Amino acid sequence: MSGPRGGLPRRPRAIVFDMDGVLIDSEPLWHEAEITAFAAHGVALTVEDCLETTGVRIDAVVRHWQERHPVALGAVPAGALVEAIVAGVVARVLARGEAMPGALAALDAVVETGLGLGLASSSPPAIIAAVLRRLDVEHRFAAVHSAWGLPRGKPDPTVYLDACRSLGVDPADAVAVEDSQSGLLAGLAAGMMVVAVPDPRARPPEAAARAAAWLPDLWHLPALWRAAGGQAG
């Protein structure tokens, strides 16, 4: 798509962001870490392979590839693979992580407008901490939630429901900003207004068609709530 599409049906009270691929351009760093970790055990993944599991919690990613490659990975402890990938992502984020276009300006606009600001990520806490440190935005968020310790990650909506609860808002009055299929489905299942900001380098997720709005980048995000009434409720 070349420009924004759609709009919010009502004025939001809070904006809850996904992290990877939305606030930080970390998907290529995840791909590097996954490819390196699995290659150490003789499994050669491609970037296209990694795209299959975008937005999925890393323990589920490891299970996915262990099931696909039982001979090479069946005897490898899943926890060891998870630890290797997480450590690889943290190191890469701290060394090379860059904000997505318009992300920092969008966070500033949320805070300046007085809307609640939350984060709901499938990433482990160590990666969330690394990203917030790298972007220097730890102080901006009123609620930060990881799906890592939950029974299920996205597309289960629990991490979004937890973030809305911490912000003190009804999910129907909050916006979920997402890029992946699993994340979009999680926001929709939570009953939130969903804004899709898909990675232009990847095939658009099917669930983006069900989002209230579809944006090419986060520079366009503040215009959505301004058009819907603008100020916090």
Legacy VTK file of the C-alpha trace (Angstrom):
# vtk DataFile Version 3.0
C-alpha trace
ASCII
DATASET POLYDATA
POINTS 233 float
0.000 0.000 0.000
1.156 3.567 -0.656
-0.648 5.446 2.109
-2.775 5.036 5.218
-6.141 3.341 4.964
-9.095 3.227 7.348
-9.538 4.954 10.698
-10.481 4.495 14.327
-14.215 4.087 15.054
-13.985 6.091 18.295
-11.598 8.082 20.454
-9.065 5.825 22.230
-7.939 6.138 25.831
-4.737 4.151 25.383
-2.334 2.912 22.737
-0.643 -0.464 23.252
2.281 -1.259 20.968
3.748 -4.538 19.893
7.536 -4.275 19.944
9.442 -6.336 17.367
8.871 -4.979 13.886
6.697 -2.153 15.229
8.899 -0.072 17.535
12.258 -1.535 16.562
13.512 -3.023 13.314
14.466 -6.248 15.063
13.011 -8.880 12.756
16.254 -9.139 10.714
18.162 -9.468 14.010
15.831 -12.279 15.096
16.403 -13.995 11.759
20.178 -13.778 12.169
20.021 -15.172 15.695
17.695 -18.028 14.714
19.712 -18.962 11.633
22.940 -18.972 13.683
21.480 -21.016 16.563
19.959 -23.702 14.358
22.989 -23.848 12.039
25.078 -24.895 15.052
23.033 -28.114 15.033
23.099 -28.699 11.286
19.782 -27.095 10.328
20.117 -24.452 7.614
17.214 -22.027 7.860
16.610 -19.205 5.392
15.098 -15.791 6.006
11.955 -17.071 4.273
11.811 -19.917 6.789
12.070 -17.446 9.665
9.236 -15.367 8.241
6.903 -18.332 8.810
7.041 -17.728 12.562
7.106 -13.929 12.753
5.363 -12.749 15.921
5.312 -16.231 17.484
6.791 -16.730 20.959
10.318 -18.112 20.724
9.621 -21.349 22.600
6.911 -22.131 20.041
9.369 -21.281 17.240
11.854 -23.780 18.651
9.168 -26.474 18.915
8.142 -25.750 15.326
11.616 -26.428 13.965
12.265 -29.376 16.245
9.143 -30.998 14.817
10.290 -30.219 11.281
13.831 -31.535 11.904
13.514 -34.315 14.495
16.758 -36.047 13.541
18.976 -32.987 13.895
17.129 -31.228 16.721
15.190 -33.935 18.528
17.908 -34.537 21.119
18.795 -30.856 21.586
17.233 -29.361 24.739
14.642 -26.796 23.694
15.760 -24.526 26.523
19.305 -24.422 25.171
18.075 -23.341 21.758
15.841 -20.678 23.291
18.703 -19.331 25.405
21.041 -19.185 22.407
18.514 -17.295 20.288
17.560 -14.865 23.057
21.219 -14.118 23.824
21.869 -13.568 20.130
18.947 -11.167 19.769
19.900 -9.195 22.888
23.481 -8.756 21.664
22.360 -7.654 18.218
19.703 -5.258 19.549
22.173 -3.544 21.877
24.760 -3.260 19.099
22.644 -2.457 16.039
18.972 -2.026 16.916
17.236 0.892 15.186
13.783 2.363 15.740
11.181 1.804 13.053
10.270 4.890 10.980
8.144 7.258 13.050
8.223 5.061 16.168
9.849 7.533 18.560
7.700 10.406 17.307
4.588 8.262 17.781
5.559 7.496 21.380
6.133 11.204 22.018
2.722 12.010 20.556
0.963 9.436 22.751
2.556 10.856 25.891
1.929 14.480 24.882
-1.732 13.750 24.119
-2.257 12.166 27.517
-3.232 8.722 26.269
-2.148 5.657 28.228
0.945 4.054 26.733
1.542 0.310 26.925
3.705 -2.419 25.450
2.530 -5.997 24.815
5.233 -8.228 23.370
5.791 -11.940 22.843
9.508 -11.445 23.471
11.189 -12.572 26.693
11.815 -9.842 29.304
15.556 -9.764 28.523
14.873 -8.731 24.934
12.226 -6.192 25.964
14.701 -4.628 28.410
17.394 -4.501 25.707
15.050 -2.803 23.224
13.775 -0.206 25.706
17.359 0.527 26.736
18.594 0.775 23.148
15.782 3.171 22.182
15.987 5.007 25.533
12.224 4.822 26.087
11.934 2.880 29.368
10.452 5.914 31.143
7.666 6.443 28.623
5.590 3.308 29.212
2.976 3.070 31.944
2.583 -0.681 31.338
5.038 -3.217 29.895
3.900 -6.819 29.497
5.568 -9.918 28.076
3.714 -13.043 26.972
6.788 -15.077 27.929
5.489 -16.183 31.324
1.915 -16.773 30.177
0.408 -20.182 29.337
0.037 -19.035 25.714
1.557 -16.312 23.593
-0.018 -14.409 20.724
-2.462 -14.978 18.990
-3.868 -15.571 22.467
-5.083 -12.134 23.666
-3.959 -12.418 27.307
-0.878 -10.208 26.998
-3.035 -7.418 25.531
-5.728 -7.872 28.151
-3.074 -7.672 30.874
-1.700 -4.439 29.400
-5.159 -2.860 29.231
-5.842 -3.901 32.824
-2.596 -2.272 33.964
-3.513 0.908 32.107
-6.984 0.915 33.666
-8.821 0.963 30.338
-11.439 -1.225 28.726
-9.863 -3.074 25.756
-12.600 -1.610 23.540
-11.187 1.851 24.300
-7.593 0.891 23.490
-5.644 0.547 20.255
-3.303 -2.375 19.529
-0.542 -1.514 17.039
0.723 -4.642 15.298
2.638 -5.929 12.291
2.283 -9.730 12.342
-0.536 -12.207 11.777
-0.378 -13.595 15.322
-0.240 -10.121 16.859
-3.139 -8.785 14.826
-5.244 -11.789 15.800
-4.339 -11.242 19.466
-5.467 -7.619 19.369
-8.692 -8.535 17.602
-9.391 -11.338 20.083
-8.849 -8.868 22.943
-11.638 -6.701 21.506
-9.323 -3.765 20.844
-9.208 -1.323 17.951
-6.379 -2.731 15.839
-3.968 -0.798 13.650
-1.821 -2.798 11.222
1.643 -1.558 10.300
2.938 -4.505 8.235
6.591 -4.911 7.315
6.849 -3.727 3.689
9.573 -6.338 3.120
7.213 -9.216 3.905
3.909 -10.463 2.553
1.060 -8.595 4.298
-0.624 -10.741 6.963
-4.181 -11.799 6.105
-5.525 -10.456 9.408
-4.502 -6.917 8.390
-7.687 -6.818 6.317
-9.676 -6.957 9.571
-7.821 -4.054 11.197
-9.523 -0.700 11.745
-6.634 0.984 9.938
-3.611 -0.002 7.883
-0.553 2.299 7.926
2.697 2.294 5.940
4.612 3.514 9.013
4.131 5.036 12.466
4.493 8.620 11.228
0.799 8.336 10.334
-0.392 6.988 13.701
-1.145 10.266 15.572
-3.458 11.386 12.764
-5.737 8.423 13.522
-6.680 9.438 17.059
-6.787 13.110 16.115
-9.328 12.281 13.436
-11.286 10.257 16.003
-11.436 13.087 18.535
-7.863 13.484 19.599
-7.771 14.007 23.330
-7.764 11.399 26.077
-11.118 10.416 27.482
LINES 1 234
233 0 1 2 3 4 5 6 7 8 9 10 11 12 13 14 15 16 17 18 19 20 21 22 23 24 25 26 27 28 29 30 31 32 33 34 35 36 37 38 39 40 41 42 43 44 45 46 47 48 49 50 51 52 53 54 55 56 57 58 59 60 61 62 63 64 65 66 67 68 69 70 71 72 73 74 75 76 77 78 79 80 81 82 83 84 85 86 87 88 89 90 91 92 93 94 95 96 97 98 99 100 101 102 103 104 105 106 107 108 109 110 111 112 113 114 115 116 117 118 119 120 121 122 123 124 125 126 127 128 129 130 131 132 133 134 135 136 137 138 139 140 141 142 143 144 145 146 147 148 149 150 151 152 153 154 155 156 157 158 159 160 161 162 163 164 165 166 167 168 169 170 171 172 173 174 175 176 177 178 179 180 181 182 183 184 185 186 187 188 189 190 191 192 193 194 195 196 197 198 199 200 201 202 203 204 205 206 207 208 209 210 211 212 213 214 215 216 217 218 219 220 221 222 223 224 225 226 227 228 229 230 231 232
